[in-house]
């Protein structure tokens, strides 16, 4: 039990470092690529990296599990990759990382509504506090001004997809290994990303003649291999070792890494951003503490 706890915390910290660095890689990729190209290339790179493993894992999949693996491929990988890339055309990598902390709140909402858990007063307070923080960030302009930044909603939608993905894995795919879940779900998402990249963009033509395309592509391939393929194996293993709420707590540390990278890259954060981040983190803390106390009582 103790060994499993250390394993869970080690995976949590490793994922925080990897995913906390993903937002700056997206930012670097967007220097030469469109948001669609960033999202598609990221998933395609991850899918190709794990392709040999997927072929070995397919035989382990039962017929009834395929629908869940398709959902995991779409909700946990493909859709968020596009949404985060679109969002970062108008949001800093630091603010995007902060908004990502909504994942635990949505995770608990899905768990309680779709899987019939009961609400507690503390959970409700935590969720409302977190959403208040997200509203502050959505309305955060430069300095002390408020202005609607609709691009923040792309991140909000991505975190909701992550929450659905977490609950699907925990409730329907516990039998499978993290390698099976990750490689096969990316085997589903990879061809869709490839079709988009080839048919709906001129990526193959631009990469030959356009300055900045090669380094930008290199950043996104690195993101796909490290931040998607390898990280998802670690993430899915963490889901199986613990509960969805603990797993989604990786978002406690992600914004700290994302903010650090953003500041090193010359991004500016104002008081209003820290107010929003603090509210979200307080909300996540309340939700986690309340849900764990409840599980211990039961």
Beta strands, then each sheet from edge to edge (+ up, - down):
end
